[in-house]
Amino acid sequence: MGHYSIIKDLDLLENFVRWLPELQEHEIFYVALFARKKYCAEIKNIKTDKAQCKRFTSYTKRLVEKIRQLECPLDSYTVKDVSIPQEALALYISVNPRDLKEATKNGLIKLANLITQGYNGYNPHQEVMSEIHRACSRKVWYDFDFDGVEMDETIGKLDGILNLDCVKVLKTHSGFHLLVNLKGIREEFSKSWHQEMGKLAGIDVRGDNLIPVVGCTQGEFVPHFIEL
């Protein structure tokens, strides 16, 4: 029996891990493996575009190791008892660290509220994982996800909006992301950059997003950084 292939380019992945923000004592990264209908129309049993197959948290040191653990035997990932094919899988990460102290506080409140009510099928582990996902510790990067527009044309429009040395370009399966390092924005752009960026065509979502993991599968495409 074969295995799922999550890591497509180990060098790219290891360089990406080194690029990630350095974690503080109370911080961690949140990672999620999805099955996406947009990459594989055969998985008709998924009602939305993405179904979560696995999610976990990791410190930087163990991130590559824990991603490798996702490469289990084929047919291990299922949705409503239907096997998920390799080409549907896509791995994402919270590029901004998550705050374990905030997640613990919010998790306690959430679980306390749940326990005072009748059991409705909740899973305490999943509830806490969701709180970790929501608990952004600090916004190092602000993400703009573009779809349906030309990357080079869009990048050309950044002149006068932002200094390019604070922008990281991530090429993805069907578009690209522009990641803005918030501390790297020059003073002359500090009050206008966000509004001006928002005027660019093709923005799908923006903010503290999950982004595809560089060097790993995204519908069999390998996301990678583009040098400006």
N, C-alpha and C positions, 0 to 999 in steps of 0.2 A: 504493500500500500504506500502511495506517495504521501508527501506532506505539503501543507500550505507553505508558500514562499512569501514571507513578510519583508525580510531584509533583501533588497535588490542590489545595493551597492554599499558594501561595508565601509569603504573609505569615506564616501559621502556622509553616511550616518555618523561615523565617529567624529568627523569634522563638525557636523551639525551639533552634536552633543557638546563639543568643546566651545561652540559659539553661544550656546544657551546662557542666559543670565546665571551668575553665580548665586547659589542658594544661601539664604541666611538660615539660622538655626531652626526657625519655626516654619520653614517653607518646604514645598515639595512640588513636583510636576504631576499633572493629571494627563493620562493617556487613554485613548479610546479607539477600539477597532470596530469599524462599521461595515455592514453589508449595504451597498448602495445600488438601488434599482437603476439609476442613470447609467451605471457601468455594465449592467447585465439585466436586460429586459426579461430574461427567463425566470427571475425570482418574483413571480407574480403574487406570491403570498404576502409580500411586504406591502402594507398599505401606504406608507410614506416613502420618501426618497431614501431614507437611511434607517437601518435597524442595528441596534447595538449588539455586537457579538461578545465583546469583552471590554472591561475597563479596569484600570489599576492606577496606583500612584507609584512614583519612584523618585529616589534621589539620583543625582547625576551619575554617581559612581556605578550604579547597577542598571542604568537605563538600557544599554545595549543588551545586557544579559536578559533582562525581563522582556524586551521585545523579541529576542530569540526564542523565548519560551512560548510565544504565540504560534510558533511553527509546528503545530501539532498535526496528527494524521488527517488527511482529507476526510471530509464528511463529519468532522468533529464539531464544526459550527453549523447550527441549524436554526431556522425560524419556523415555528409552527410545524415541527417535525420534517421540514424540507431542508435538505442539505444546501449549504451555501457554497457556490463555486468560487474558485480562486479569483477569477476576474472581477468579482463583485466587491472584494475586500479593499478597504482603504484605512490607513492608520493616521490618527490625528493626535496632536498634543497641545496643551495650554502653554504657549510660549512665555506667558507671564506666570511667575510662580504663584502657587496657591498657599493660603494662610491656614496652617493647621490649628492655630489658637482660635481664630475666628470660626473655622469650621466646627471645632469641638463645641464652642459656645452655642452656635446655631443648631448643631446636631442635638445637643441636650434639650434645647427648647422644643425642637421638632419631635423628638422621641417622647418628651414629657406630655406634649399635646396628644400624641397618638395613643399613649397608654391610658389616657383618661376616657377614651372612646371605645366603642366596640371594634373588635378586630375586623378589618376590611381587606385583608390580604397584603398589607404592607410588609416590607422586608427591611429590618433595621440596618442591615449592612448596606443595602442600596440607598436608603435614606441618607446615611452618613456620607456615602460616596457622592451623592448629589450635592450635599452641603460643601464638600471639598471642591467640587467643580465650580460652584458659585462663589467661593471665597477667594477672590483675587487679592493677593497680598499687596502688590504694587504693579503699576502699569509701566513696564520698561518699554514695551513695543505697542504701538497702536496699529491695528491691521485694517487694510482696505482690500477687500476681495473683489476682483474684477472678472467679468464674464462677458463674452460676446463683443469685445473690442480688441483692437490691435495693441499689443504690448508696447512696441517701439513708439507708436504714435502717442500713447498715453504718457509714457515716460518723457517724451519730448515736451509735453505740456507742463512738466513740473518746474521748469525754469521760471523763476519769479514767484513760485508758490512755496518752495522748500529748497534748502541746500541739499544737494544730492548725497553728500557724505553722511547724512543721517537716514538714508533710505536703503532698505534691503529688498531686492526683487526676488520673489519666489515663483518659478514657473511651475504650474500645476497641470492636471489632466486636461482641463477645458478652459483654462484661463491663466490668471496670475494673481499674486498678492503683492501689495506694496506695504512693507512693514516700516513704520516710522519710529526711530529711536527718539523718544520724547525729550531726553536730556540733551540730545545732539542738535536740536532745532536752534538755529541762530536767532538772536534777539529780534532782528528786523522782520522775521516771519512769525514770531511767537503769538501774535494776536489775530493773525489772519489765515494761517495755514489750514486750519481745520475746515473753516467755511469754504475756502477756495478748493480744497481737495474734494469736498462734498459736491462741487459743481461738475466734476469730471464724469463723463458718460461711462456706463458699464459697471458701476459699483453695485455689487450684490448685497453684501453685508459689511459692516464696519465695526470696529471697537476691539474688545478683549475676546477675540475669537479663538477657537481651536483651528490650528493650521495643519496641513499635511506634513508628515514627518519626512524630512529630506533623506533620500536614500532608501526609503521603504515604499511598499506598494500603494498605489492609488489607482485602482482599476487597471492594474498592470502597467500603469505609467509610473515613472520614477521622478518624483518632485525634486527640483534642484535649484540652487541659487544662480542668478544671472549677474555677472559682474557689470557694473556701470562704467 
